[in-house]
């Protein structure tokens, strides 16, 4: 539920980047009773959350998170940039990208504020990738600060998940301030075999001399399509 929990403008904020990001709904294609259980470990504390697809109808998807039913209304990352962050599409092109042994056509779009002053975001998407995103890059700079965000597909990995071999797309994230100082970094494994797509994640946030790590991992899942 990471995408729902954050405000739209946080997609451009260095302090709370909502990754992984999706261009296609991570719950599309999963039928009622599809379920996934993930554990989250942070600061030596571990919690568990189970999410189940309860209803799929014309209105969309209803997810059951624990004992609570939540309507799921998906907004793509590019739509959040336009509707939430008020950026405008400024460029559009195509390029070939690799996923495993395949070469597929990807759409490249660029977004910027009207007038061109402010954050510039480049989004590369292709349907063959889990969630539809190939890579995202973001940069902003003023007289005092410089910020960059890079997030992108790196490789296909096979992970053992709940006793099953699952092919996952591995993504890496880096948020930098100044010349090359990392403030936030993460690695995410996504698979279309697992409801919600997120299989595993590692995140590290640095604030001054303080460092905090978070680990997320699927322990059980049942895919119904």
Secondary structure, DSSP 8 states (H G I E B T S, - for coil): -TTTTS-GGGGG-TTS---S--SS-TTTT--TT-EEEEEEEETTEEEEEEEEEEEEETTEEEEEETTEEEEE----HHHIIIIIS--EEEEEEEEEEEETTEEEEEEEEEEE-TTS-S-EEEEEE-TTSGGGEEEEEEEEE-SS-EEEEEEEEEEEEEEEETTEEEEEEEEEEEEEETTTEEEEEEEEEE-TTSTTSEEEEEEEEEETTEEEEEEEEEEEEE---
